[in-house]
């Protein structure tokens, strides 16, 4: 494959990925005082979505769920993106592994 074809293929992939992610629903969580806000977040069933998790604290946190198999560190004053789903209807717990006593929440999938 020529270099020109490779570049065209890469640009096509980037453009299609950007269009695909633009149509993806986004939801937001904030970590403040080592707690998730909101503690219950409603999301659509059978839909892949992007979750933006912002850490408003001055210490690191970790967004984690065994139930939908995600684990990601959130540095202080930073935001991470987590792609989740599609999930069946139900409740899925998540937590802050660094602050398990206070950092707990639930995705309510409807």
C-alpha positions in Angstrom: 0.0 0.0 0.0 1.3 3.4 -0.9 1.9 6.1 1.6 -0.9 8.2 0.1 -3.4 5.3 0.4 -2.3 4.8 4.0 -2.9 8.5 4.8 -6.3 8.5 3.1 -7.2 5.3 5.0 -6.2 6.9 8.3 -8.1 10.1 7.6 -11.2 8.1 6.7 -10.9 6.1 10.0 -10.5 9.2 12.1 -13.5 10.9 10.4 -15.7 7.9 10.8 -14.7 7.5 14.5 -15.4 11.2 15.2 -18.8 11.0 13.5 -19.6 7.8 15.5 -18.5 9.2 18.8 -20.4 12.5 18.2 -23.7 10.4 18.0 -22.8 8.6 21.3 -24.7 9.8 24.4 -22.6 11.4 27.1 -23.2 11.3 30.8 -21.3 13.1 33.6 -20.2 12.3 37.1 -18.2 14.5 39.5 -16.1 13.3 42.3 -16.2 15.8 45.1 -15.3 15.2 48.8 -14.6 11.6 47.7 -18.2 11.1 46.7 -19.8 10.6 43.3 -22.4 13.2 42.3 -24.9 12.0 41.4 -24.8 8.8 43.3 -27.4 7.3 41.0 -27.1 7.9 37.3 -29.8 6.8 34.8 -28.5 5.7 31.4 -30.3 4.0 28.5 -30.3 0.2 28.1 -28.7 -1.5 25.1 -26.8 1.6 24.2 -23.0 2.3 24.2 -22.3 5.6 25.9 -19.5 7.8 27.1 -19.2 8.6 30.8 -17.1 11.7 31.7 -15.8 11.5 35.3 -14.4 14.7 36.7 -12.3 14.7 39.9 -12.9 18.0 41.7 -10.8 16.8 44.7 -7.1 17.5 45.4 -6.2 13.8 45.6 -6.5 11.0 43.0 -9.5 8.8 42.8 -10.4 5.7 40.9 -13.6 5.0 39.0 -14.1 1.2 39.1 -16.8 -1.4 38.6 -16.6 -5.1 38.7 -20.1 -5.4 37.3 -19.3 -3.7 33.9 -15.5 -4.3 34.0 -14.0 -0.8 34.1 -11.2 0.6 36.2 -9.6 4.0 35.6 -7.6 6.4 37.8 -8.9 10.0 37.9 -6.1 12.5 38.8 -7.0 15.7 40.8 -8.8 18.4 38.8 -8.9 16.1 35.7 -11.6 14.5 33.6 -11.5 11.0 32.2 -13.7 9.3 29.5 -15.0 5.8 30.1 -16.9 4.0 27.3 -19.6 1.7 28.7 -22.2 -0.6 27.3 -24.3 -1.7 25.8 -25.8 -2.9 29.1 -29.0 -4.8 29.9 -31.6 -3.1 32.1 -30.7 -3.3 35.8 -28.5 -1.7 38.4 -24.7 -1.7 38.2 -22.5 -0.6 41.1 -19.4 1.5 40.7 -17.0 2.8 43.4 -13.9 4.8 44.1 -11.3 2.1 45.0 -9.2 4.7 46.8 -12.1 5.9 49.0 -14.4 2.8 49.3 -16.1 4.1 52.5 -17.6 7.2 50.7 -17.2 6.8 47.0 -20.0 4.6 45.9 -22.7 4.9 43.2 -25.0 3.0 40.9 -25.8 3.1 37.2 -29.5 2.7 36.7 -30.0 1.2 33.2 -33.5 1.7 31.8 
